Amino acid sequence: MARIRSVVVGPAVVFGVLMLAPGRAQAGTGWIVSCNYSQSSSDDPIVFPGEPGAAHLHDFIGAQTTNASSTVESLRAGGTN
């Protein structure tokens, strides 16, 4: 009998947790960050590092110095808007 009870209670508990968790996350966590448009270019320092114009058009926000050769260090050293 204990085995049947665990099979029936287990899914009910999991379903209850899944139904409650999103409501809690939406109501109590998160933040809003507002970053302004900076520039558009066909550079992608992640997929095509060091290859200016090799990618499709990207819109960049926040960092003002983003280009094909951007690194974490260069972005931190550059300005933001």
CNS distance restraints for C-alpha pairs under 8 A (distance, minus, plus):
assign (resid   1 and name CA) (resid   5 and name CA) 6.40 0.50 0.50
assign (resid   2 and name CA) (resid   6 and name CA) 6.32 0.50 0.50
assign (resid   3 and name CA) (resid   7 and name CA) 6.49 0.50 0.50
assign (resid   4 and name CA) (resid   8 and name CA) 6.30 0.50 0.50
assign (resid   5 and name CA) (resid   9 and name CA) 5.91 0.50 0.50
assign (resid   6 and name CA) (resid  10 and name CA) 5.61 0.50 0.50
assign (resid   7 and name CA) (resid  11 and name CA) 6.96 0.50 0.50
assign (resid   8 and name CA) (resid  12 and name CA) 6.75 0.50 0.50
assign (resid   9 and name CA) (resid  13 and name CA) 6.10 0.50 0.50
assign (resid  10 and name CA) (resid  14 and name CA) 6.28 0.50 0.50
assign (resid  11 and name CA) (resid  15 and name CA) 5.98 0.50 0.50
assign (resid  12 and name CA) (resid  16 and name CA) 6.13 0.50 0.50
assign (resid  13 and name CA) (resid  17 and name CA) 6.22 0.50 0.50
assign (resid  14 and name CA) (resid  18 and name CA) 6.18 0.50 0.50
assign (resid  15 and name CA) (resid  19 and name CA) 6.13 0.50 0.50
assign (resid  16 and name CA) (resid  20 and name CA) 6.22 0.50 0.50
assign (resid  17 and name CA) (resid  21 and name CA) 5.93 0.50 0.50
assign (resid  18 and name CA) (resid  22 and name CA) 7.16 0.50 0.50
assign (resid  19 and name CA) (resid  23 and name CA) 7.63 0.50 0.50
assign (resid  20 and name CA) (resid  24 and name CA) 6.57 0.50 0.50
assign (resid  21 and name CA) (resid  25 and name CA) 6.24 0.50 0.50
assign (resid  22 and name CA) (resid  26 and name CA) 6.11 0.50 0.50
assign (resid  23 and name CA) (resid  27 and name CA) 6.12 0.50 0.50
assign (resid  24 and name CA) (resid  28 and name CA) 6.01 0.50 0.50
assign (resid  24 and name CA) (resid  29 and name CA) 7.97 0.50 0.50
assign (resid  25 and name CA) (resid  29 and name CA) 5.51 0.50 0.50
assign (resid  25 and name CA) (resid  30 and name CA) 7.99 0.50 0.50
assign (resid  26 and name CA) (resid  30 and name CA) 7.48 0.50 0.50
assign (resid  35 and name CA) (resid  61 and name CA) 5.94 0.50 0.50
assign (resid  35 and name CA) (resid  62 and name CA) 5.13 0.50 0.50
assign (resid  35 and name CA) (resid  81 and name CA) 6.96 0.50 0.50
assign (resid  36 and name CA) (resid  61 and name CA) 5.54 0.50 0.50
assign (resid  36 and name CA) (resid  62 and name CA) 5.79 0.50 0.50
assign (resid  36 and name CA) (resid  81 and name CA) 6.09 0.50 0.50
assign (resid  37 and name CA) (resid  59 and name CA) 7.38 0.50 0.50
assign (resid  37 and name CA) (resid  60 and name CA) 6.27 0.50 0.50
assign (resid  37 and name CA) (resid  61 and name CA) 4.42 0.50 0.50
assign (resid  37 and name CA) (resid  62 and name CA) 6.57 0.50 0.50
assign (resid  37 and name CA) (resid  81 and name CA) 7.88 0.50 0.50
assign (resid  38 and name CA) (resid  59 and name CA) 7.59 0.50 0.50
assign (resid  38 and name CA) (resid  60 and name CA) 5.53 0.50 0.50
assign (resid  38 and name CA) (resid  61 and name CA) 4.85 0.50 0.50
assign (resid  38 and name CA) (resid  62 and name CA) 6.06 0.50 0.50
assign (resid  38 and name CA) (resid  63 and name CA) 6.68 0.50 0.50
assign (resid  38 and name CA) (resid  64 and name CA) 5.65 0.50 0.50
assign (resid  38 and name CA) (resid  81 and name CA) 7.04 0.50 0.50
assign (resid  39 and name CA) (resid  59 and name CA) 5.93 0.50 0.50
assign (resid  39 and name CA) (resid  60 and name CA) 5.33 0.50 0.50
assign (resid  39 and name CA) (resid  61 and name CA) 7.01 0.50 0.50
assign (resid  39 and name CA) (resid  64 and name CA) 7.31 0.50 0.50
assign (resid  40 and name CA) (resid  57 and name CA) 6.65 0.50 0.50
assign (resid  40 and name CA) (resid  58 and name CA) 5.46 0.50 0.50
assign (resid  40 and name CA) (resid  59 and name CA) 4.36 0.50 0.50
assign (resid  40 and name CA) (resid  60 and name CA) 5.93 0.50 0.50
assign (resid  41 and name CA) (resid  53 and name CA) 7.28 0.50 0.50
assign (resid  41 and name CA) (resid  57 and name CA) 5.40 0.50 0.50
assign (resid  41 and name CA) (resid  58 and name CA) 5.49 0.50 0.50
assign (resid  41 and name CA) (resid  59 and name CA) 6.75 0.50 0.50
assign (resid  41 and name CA) (resid  60 and name CA) 7.99 0.50 0.50
assign (resid  41 and name CA) (resid  67 and name CA) 7.78 0.50 0.50
assign (resid  42 and name CA) (resid  52 and name CA) 7.05 0.50 0.50
assign (resid  42 and name CA) (resid  53 and name CA) 4.54 0.50 0.50
assign (resid  42 and name CA) (resid  54 and name CA) 6.33 0.50 0.50
assign (resid  42 and name CA) (resid  55 and name CA) 4.94 0.50 0.50
assign (resid  42 and name CA) (resid  56 and name CA) 5.10 0.50 0.50
assign (resid  42 and name CA) (resid  57 and name CA) 4.31 0.50 0.50
assign (resid  42 and name CA) (resid  58 and name CA) 5.89 0.50 0.50
assign (resid  43 and name CA) (resid  48 and name CA) 7.40 0.50 0.50
assign (resid  43 and name CA) (resid  51 and name CA) 7.20 0.50 0.50
assign (resid  43 and name CA) (resid  52 and name CA) 5.27 0.50 0.50
assign (resid  43 and name CA) (resid  53 and name CA) 5.06 0.50 0.50
assign (resid  43 and name CA) (resid  54 and name CA) 6.20 0.50 0.50
assign (resid  43 and name CA) (resid  55 and name CA) 5.54 0.50 0.50
assign (resid  43 and name CA) (resid  56 and name CA) 7.48 0.50 0.50
assign (resid  43 and name CA) (resid  57 and name CA) 7.30 0.50 0.50
assign (resid  43 and name CA) (resid  58 and name CA) 7.10 0.50 0.50
assign (resid  43 and name CA) (resid  67 and name CA) 5.75 0.50 0.50
assign (resid  43 and name CA) (resid  68 and name CA) 4.81 0.50 0.50
assign (resid  44 and name CA) (resid  48 and name CA) 5.39 0.50 0.50
assign (resid  44 and name CA) (resid  49 and name CA) 6.52 0.50 0.50
assign (resid  44 and name CA) (resid  51 and name CA) 7.95 0.50 0.50
assign (resid  44 and name CA) (resid  52 and name CA) 7.79 0.50 0.50
assign (resid  44 and name CA) (resid  54 and name CA) 7.41 0.50 0.50
assign (resid  44 and name CA) (resid  55 and name CA) 5.89 0.50 0.50
assign (resid  44 and name CA) (resid  58 and name CA) 7.65 0.50 0.50
assign (resid  44 and name CA) (resid  67 and name CA) 7.16 0.50 0.50
assign (resid  44 and name CA) (resid  68 and name CA) 5.48 0.50 0.50
assign (resid  45 and name CA) (resid  49 and name CA) 4.19 0.50 0.50
assign (resid  45 and name CA) (resid  50 and name CA) 6.71 0.50 0.50
assign (resid  45 and name CA) (resid  51 and name CA) 7.85 0.50 0.50
assign (resid  45 and name CA) (resid  67 and name CA) 6.55 0.50 0.50
assign (resid  45 and name CA) (resid  68 and name CA) 4.43 0.50 0.50
assign (resid  45 and name CA) (resid  69 and name CA) 5.79 0.50 0.50
assign (resid  45 and name CA) (resid  70 and name CA) 5.78 0.50 0.50
assign (resid  45 and name CA) (resid  71 and name CA) 7.58 0.50 0.50
assign (resid  48 and name CA) (resid  52 and name CA) 7.95 0.50 0.50
assign (resid  48 and name CA) (resid  54 and name CA) 6.55 0.50 0.50
assign (resid  48 and name CA) (resid  55 and name CA) 7.09 0.50 0.50
assign (resid  48 and name CA) (resid  68 and name CA) 6.98 0.50 0.50
assign (resid  49 and name CA) (resid  68 and name CA) 5.40 0.50 0.50
assign (resid  49 and name CA) (resid  69 and name CA) 5.69 0.50 0.50
assign (resid  49 and name CA) (resid  70 and name CA) 7.68 0.50 0.50
assign (resid  50 and name CA) (resid  68 and name CA) 4.94 0.50 0.50
assign (resid  50 and name CA) (resid  69 and name CA) 4.56 0.50 0.50
assign (resid  51 and name CA) (resid  68 and name CA) 5.69 0.50 0.50
assign (resid  51 and name CA) (resid  69 and name CA) 7.46 0.50 0.50
assign (resid  52 and name CA) (resid  67 and name CA) 7.30 0.50 0.50
assign (resid  52 and name CA) (resid  68 and name CA) 5.06 0.50 0.50
assign (resid  52 and name CA) (resid  69 and name CA) 7.85 0.50 0.50
assign (resid  53 and name CA) (resid  68 and name CA) 7.73 0.50 0.50
assign (resid  60 and name CA) (resid  66 and name CA) 7.36 0.50 0.50
assign (resid  61 and name CA) (resid  81 and name CA) 7.98 0.50 0.50
assign (resid  62 and name CA) (resid  80 and name CA) 5.05 0.50 0.50
assign (resid  62 and name CA) (resid  81 and name CA) 5.31 0.50 0.50
assign (resid  63 and name CA) (resid  75 and name CA) 6.51 0.50 0.50
assign (resid  63 and name CA) (resid  78 and name CA) 6.90 0.50 0.50
assign (resid  63 and name CA) (resid  79 and name CA) 6.10 0.50 0.50
assign (resid  63 and name CA) (resid  80 and name CA) 4.50 0.50 0.50
assign (resid  63 and name CA) (resid  81 and name CA) 6.73 0.50 0.50
assign (resid  64 and name CA) (resid  78 and name CA) 6.60 0.50 0.50
assign (resid  64 and name CA) (resid  79 and name CA) 5.61 0.50 0.50
assign (resid  64 and name CA) (resid  80 and name CA) 5.40 0.50 0.50
assign (resid  64 and name CA) (resid  81 and name CA) 6.87 0.50 0.50
assign (resid  65 and name CA) (resid  70 and name CA) 7.69 0.50 0.50
assign (resid  65 and name CA) (resid  74 and name CA) 7.75 0.50 0.50
assign (resid  65 and name CA) (resid  75 and name CA) 6.47 0.50 0.50
assign (resid  65 and name CA) (resid  78 and name CA) 5.66 0.50 0.50
assign (resid  65 and name CA) (resid  79 and name CA) 6.93 0.50 0.50
assign (resid  66 and name CA) (resid  70 and name CA) 5.71 0.50 0.50
assign (resid  66 and name CA) (resid  75 and name CA) 6.72 0.50 0.50
assign (resid  70 and name CA) (resid  74 and name CA) 5.83 0.50 0.50
assign (resid  70 and name CA) (resid  75 and name CA) 6.41 0.50 0.50
assign (resid  71 and name CA) (resid  75 and name CA) 6.12 0.50 0.50
assign (resid  72 and name CA) (resid  76 and name CA) 6.16 0.50 0.50
assign (resid  73 and name CA) (resid  77 and name CA) 6.17 0.50 0.50
assign (resid  74 and name CA) (resid  78 and name CA) 6.11 0.50 0.50
assign (resid  75 and name CA) (resid  79 and name CA) 7.70 0.50 0.50
